[in-house]
C-alpha cells in the first residue's frame, strides 16, 4: 500500500471522526444553540476582562517597584495615568457593562431577589 493511499485513508478516518463527534455534540448538547452562544460570549467577555485586569495589576506592581527602586514616589505618573486609561478602554472593549450577564456585579446579585 502506497503512502498516498494511507494518507487518504487517514484523512477519511479523520473526517468521519469529526462528523461523528459533531453529530454527538449536537444530539447531546444541554443547551440550545442560542444559549450556548450566549454562554460562550459571556465566558469570552470574562476572559478578556480578566486579562485586562491582570495586565493593569502587573503594570501597577512594576511602577510601584520602580518608584521604590529610585526612591521617588512621583516617578512614572504619566505612565500610571496611561495604564488606567488603557484599563478603562479594555473593559469597555470587552463589552462588560455594570449589570451585563457574567459581570461581577451581576454575579453578586444573581442569587438574591
C-alpha positions as a printed Julia matrix, in Angstrom:
113×3 Matrix{Float64}:
   0.0    0.0    0.0
   1.42   3.37  -1.01
   1.89   6.4    1.18
  -0.79   8.29  -0.76
  -3.38   5.6   -0.12
  -2.55   5.55   3.59
  -2.83   9.34   3.73
  -6.25   9.27   2.03
  -7.48   6.58   4.42
  -6.15   8.52   7.41
  -7.82  11.74   6.19
 -11.08   9.89   5.57
 -11.0    8.47   9.07
 -10.36  11.91  10.49
 -13.3   13.38   8.6
 -15.53  10.52   9.69
 -14.49  11.02  13.31
 -15.12  14.76  13.09
 -18.57  14.11  11.65
 -19.47  11.62  14.35
 -18.18  13.96  17.05
 -20.18  16.89  15.68
 -23.35  14.82  15.48
 -22.88  13.58  19.05
 -22.27  17.12  20.31
 -25.44  18.39  18.64
 -27.55  15.5   19.93
 -26.3   15.6   23.49
 -25.78  19.35  24.0
 -27.52  20.52  27.18
 -28.41  23.95  25.73
 -29.85  25.25  22.52
 -27.57  26.96  20.03
 -28.58  30.43  21.2
 -28.0   29.6   24.85
 -24.65  28.0   24.08
 -23.57  31.02  22.02
 -24.63  33.37  24.83
 -22.69  31.39  27.42
 -19.64  31.3   25.15
 -19.78  35.07  24.61
 -20.12  35.65  28.35
 -17.09  33.47  29.02
 -15.16  35.31  26.31
 -16.02  38.68  27.91
 -14.95  37.36  31.31
 -11.64  36.15  29.9
 -10.97  39.5   28.22
 -11.8   41.35  31.43
  -9.58  39.04  33.5
  -6.72  39.58  31.06
  -7.13  43.36  31.19
  -7.26  43.3   34.99
  -4.15  41.12  35.2
  -2.27  43.42  32.84
  -3.18  46.52  34.85
  -2.26  44.86  38.14
   1.15  43.8   36.8
   1.89  47.22  35.33
   0.93  48.94  38.6
   3.11  46.49  40.52
   6.07  47.26  38.25
   5.51  51.02  38.61
   5.48  50.69  42.41
   8.66  48.59  42.27
  10.35  51.2   40.1
   9.29  54.01  42.45
  10.74  52.14  45.41
  13.95  51.46  43.49
  14.54  55.09  42.53
  13.12  56.38  45.84
  10.76  58.79  44.04
   7.02  58.43  44.78
   6.17  60.69  41.83
   8.08  58.69  39.2
   6.11  57.42  36.21
   2.93  59.41  36.98
   2.21  59.84  33.25
   2.63  56.13  32.62
   0.36  55.33  35.56
  -2.38  57.56  34.11
  -1.91  55.87  30.74
  -2.26  52.42  32.33
  -5.53  53.43  33.98
  -6.83  54.9   30.73
  -5.94  51.72  28.83
  -7.67  49.64  31.51
 -10.86  51.64  31.1
 -10.75  51.19  27.33
 -10.05  47.47  27.67
 -13.02  46.99  29.97
 -15.34  48.86  27.62
 -13.93  46.97  24.63
 -14.62  43.67  26.41
 -18.28  44.66  26.4
 -18.64  44.41  30.14
 -21.41  46.59  31.47
 -22.31  47.09  35.1
 -25.17  44.57  35.05
 -24.26  42.5   31.99
 -24.68  38.74  32.39
 -21.43  37.35  33.7
 -20.17  40.67  35.04
 -19.01  40.68  38.67
 -21.94  42.83  39.8
 -24.47  40.61  38.04
 -22.92  37.51  39.6
 -23.24  39.03  43.03
 -26.96  39.77  42.54
 -27.88  36.64  40.6
 -28.83  34.63  43.67
 -30.57  37.43  45.56
 -34.04  38.83  44.93
